[in-house]
Amino acid sequence: MSGRNIQKYGQHFLTSALVIRQIVDAAEVLRGENLVEIGPGQGALTREFIARGQAGFTVIEIDPEMINFLQKNLPPSAQIQIVRADFLQFDLHSLSAVPTEFVSNLPYIDAAEILNKVLAWPYFKTAVFMFQKEQAQKITAKPGEKGYGALAVLSQLRAQIGLICNVGRGCFNPPPKVDSRVLCFEKIAAPSHWPDIEHLVRAAFLHRRKTLLNALLLGGYQKENVLAALAQLQLPITVRPEQLSPQQFVQLVHALPAV
């Protein structure tokens, strides 16, 4: 593959047999009724799934060179459905309406958007995703920890998240400039009034240096309503967004009129 296209699509091909086995091991434990691999590239994970007897699953790849490579190198007997698409533009409703597992060495630049799209899909069951290490830390961060924000809150309210392994930059060709981390996600029921929760959480963290009260006022919430909700939750008016747990954000939404 040309260096031009590697740069164009931000590809770093996973070459570590150990990491490949760890990802597929985790996926087999969490298995859904349908498997979707996002951005298979040269098929390192795809081939491992096939070697273990998995067949008839879907891979979604944006790069036409990689599509051509996969078509030539994957065994026809595995009956892999190869879809050329940008996953963020792909219509998930074209997939079977069954509990689905997603697997990917995610592109760093779009990882948060892809995760949000997967977690929002009604038939998402499980996922095993690789992220840039810093982003993985943001996803799993707890209140008060560095990086805790909307990504952590909105992810943790929809999935049980666990660490599979850390991945050094030498596990790729070409090596990226950062280390990576593999996380697993198991679906939990999202709280009711999800659009209101997502709106409030994003508004709360949009102005990170503000108190929660001031951030929500800037987000269009009425001061008297926010003050009443904070009092109901026994939170001081000086509380900052990063001090609230995901469940406290849910409680706050239920105590506030929708905007």
C-alpha positions in Angstrom: 0.0 0.0 0.0 1.3 3.5 -0.8 2.5 5.9 1.9 0.1 8.5 0.4 -3.0 6.4 1.2 -1.7 5.4 4.6 -1.5 9.1 5.4 -4.9 9.8 3.8 -6.7 7.2 5.9 -4.5 7.4 9.0 -3.8 3.6 8.9 -1.5 1.9 11.3 -1.7 -1.9 10.6 -1.7 -4.1 13.7 1.1 -6.7 13.4 1.4 -8.1 17.0 0.1 -11.7 17.1 -0.3 -11.4 20.8 -2.5 -8.3 20.7 -4.5 -9.8 17.8 -5.2 -12.9 19.9 -6.1 -10.8 22.9 -8.7 -8.8 20.9 -10.3 -11.9 19.3 -10.2 -13.8 22.7 -12.2 -10.9 24.2 -14.6 -10.8 21.3 -15.3 -14.5 21.6 -16.2 -14.1 25.3 -18.6 -11.2 24.6 -19.9 -12.7 21.3 -23.2 -11.3 19.9 -25.4 -12.9 17.2 -23.8 -10.8 14.5 -20.2 -9.6 14.2 -19.2 -6.3 12.5 -15.5 -5.3 12.0 -14.9 -1.6 11.4 -11.9 -0.8 9.3 -10.3 -4.2 8.8 -7.4 -2.8 6.8 -5.3 -5.8 5.7 -7.4 -8.2 7.7 -5.2 -9.1 10.7 -8.2 -9.5 13.0 -10.5 -10.7 10.2 -8.1 -13.6 9.4 -7.9 -14.6 13.1 -11.7 -14.7 13.4 -11.8 -16.9 10.2 -9.1 -19.2 11.6 -11.2 -19.8 14.7 -14.2 -20.8 12.6 -16.1 -17.5 12.4 -17.9 -17.0 9.1 -20.5 -14.9 7.4 -19.7 -11.6 9.2 -19.5 -8.1 7.9 -16.4 -5.9 7.5 -16.8 -2.2 6.7 -13.7 -0.5 5.0 -13.3 2.9 3.5 -10.1 2.4 1.5 -10.6 0.9 -2.0 -7.1 -0.5 -2.0 -7.8 -2.4 1.2 -11.2 -3.6 -0.3 -9.3 -5.0 -3.2 -6.7 -6.6 -0.9 -9.4 -8.3 1.2 -11.3 -9.6 -1.8 -8.1 -11.2 -3.1 -6.9 -12.6 0.2 -9.9 -13.7 2.3 -11.1 -17.2 1.6 -14.4 -17.3 -0.2 -15.6 -20.1 2.0 -15.7 -17.7 5.0 -18.5 -15.7 3.2 -17.3 -12.4 4.5 -19.5 -9.5 3.5 -17.1 -6.7 2.5 -18.8 -3.2 2.5 -17.0 -0.2 1.2 -18.1 2.7 3.3 -17.1 5.4 5.8 -18.6 3.9 9.0 -19.8 7.3 10.2 -21.9 7.5 7.0 -22.9 3.9 7.0 -26.6 3.1 7.7 -26.5 0.6 10.6 -30.1 -0.3 9.9 -28.9 -2.1 6.8 -27.5 -4.7 9.3 -29.5 -7.6 10.7 -31.7 -6.5 13.6 -30.1 -8.9 16.1 -27.7 -8.3 19.0 -24.5 -7.3 17.4 -20.8 -7.2 18.4 -18.4 -4.6 16.9 -14.6 -5.0 16.7 -12.1 -2.5 15.5 -8.7 -1.0 15.7 -10.4 2.4 15.6 -8.9 5.3 13.6 -7.8 7.8 16.2 -9.3 10.8 14.6 -12.9 9.5 14.5 -12.8 7.1 17.5 -15.2 9.0 19.8 -17.8 9.6 17.1 -17.7 5.9 16.0 -18.0 4.8 19.7 -21.0 7.1 20.2 -22.7 5.8 17.0 -22.2 2.2 18.1 -23.5 2.8 21.6 -26.5 4.6 20.3 -27.6 1.8 17.9 -30.5 -0.2 19.5 -29.0 -3.6 18.5 -25.5 -2.9 19.9 -24.7 -5.7 22.4 -20.9 -5.7 22.8 -17.8 -4.1 21.4 -14.0 -4.5 21.5 -12.3 -1.4 20.4 -8.7 -0.1 20.4 -8.2 3.6 21.1 -5.3 6.0 21.5 -4.3 5.5 25.2 -5.2 9.0 26.2 -8.6 8.7 24.7 -9.2 5.3 26.4 -8.3 7.0 29.7 -10.9 9.7 29.1 -13.6 7.0 28.4 -12.9 5.2 31.6 -12.1 8.2 33.8 -13.9 8.7 37.1 -15.2 11.9 38.6 -12.3 14.2 39.6 -9.8 12.3 37.4 -7.9 13.9 34.6 -9.8 13.7 31.4 -13.2 13.1 33.0 -15.9 14.7 30.8 -18.8 14.2 28.5 -17.1 11.2 26.7 -16.8 9.3 30.0 -20.3 10.1 31.3 -22.1 9.3 28.1 -20.1 6.1 27.5 -20.4 4.8 31.1 -24.1 5.4 31.2 -24.6 3.0 28.2 -22.0 0.3 28.7 -20.0 -1.6 31.3 -16.4 -0.9 30.2 -13.3 -3.0 30.9 -9.7 -3.0 30.0 -8.4 -5.8 27.7 -4.8 -4.8 27.2 -2.3 -2.0 26.6 -0.7 -1.8 23.2 2.7 -0.3 22.5 3.4 1.7 19.3 5.8 -1.0 18.2 2.8 -3.3 17.6 1.9 -1.5 14.4 3.3 -0.9 11.0 4.0 2.0 10.5 4.2 2.7 14.3 2.0 5.6 15.5 3.4 8.3 17.7 1.3 7.2 20.7 0.5 4.1 22.7 -2.9 2.5 22.5 -5.3 0.6 24.7 -8.0 -2.0 24.0 -11.4 -1.6 25.8 -14.4 -3.9 25.9 -18.0 -2.6 26.1 -21.1 -4.5 27.3 -24.4 -2.9 26.8 -26.4 -1.7 29.8 -29.9 -0.1 29.5 -29.5 3.6 28.9 -31.4 5.9 31.4 -34.8 7.3 30.3 -34.9 10.7 28.7 -31.6 10.0 26.9 -31.7 13.1 24.5 -32.2 15.4 27.5 -29.3 13.6 29.4 -27.0 14.0 26.4 -27.9 17.6 25.9 -27.2 18.5 29.5 -24.0 16.6 29.8 -22.5 18.2 26.7 -23.7 21.6 27.9 -22.1 21.0 31.3 -18.7 20.2 29.9 -18.6 22.7 27.1 -17.2 25.4 29.4 -14.8 23.3 31.6 -13.6 26.2 33.7 -17.1 27.2 34.7 -19.1 26.0 37.7 -21.9 23.6 36.7 -24.4 26.4 37.4 -22.8 28.8 35.0 -22.1 26.2 32.4 -25.8 25.3 32.3 -26.9 28.9 32.2 -24.7 29.3 29.1 -26.4 26.2 27.8 -29.9 27.8 28.0 -31.1 26.4 31.3 -33.0 28.8 33.6 -31.2 29.9 36.7 -34.1 29.2 39.1 -34.5 25.7 37.8 -30.8 24.9 38.1 -30.6 26.2 41.6 -33.7 24.2 42.6 -32.3 21.0 41.1 -28.9 21.5 42.8 -30.7 22.0 46.1 -32.7 18.8 45.5 -29.6 16.8 44.9 -27.9 18.5 47.9 -25.1 19.9 45.6 -23.4 23.2 46.3 -23.8 26.0 43.8 -20.1 26.0 43.4 -20.0 22.4 42.2 -18.1 21.8 39.0 -19.2 19.3 36.2 -16.2 17.1 36.7 -17.3 16.4 40.3 -20.6 14.8 39.4 -20.8 11.0 38.8 -22.7 9.8 35.7 -25.7 8.8 37.9 -25.8 12.3 39.4 -26.1 13.8 35.9 -29.1 11.5 35.4 -30.6 12.7 38.6 -30.0 16.3 37.6 -31.8 15.8 34.3 -34.8 14.3 36.1 -34.9 17.3 38.5 -34.8 19.8 35.6 -37.4 20.8 33.0 -36.2 20.0 29.5 -34.6 22.8 27.5 
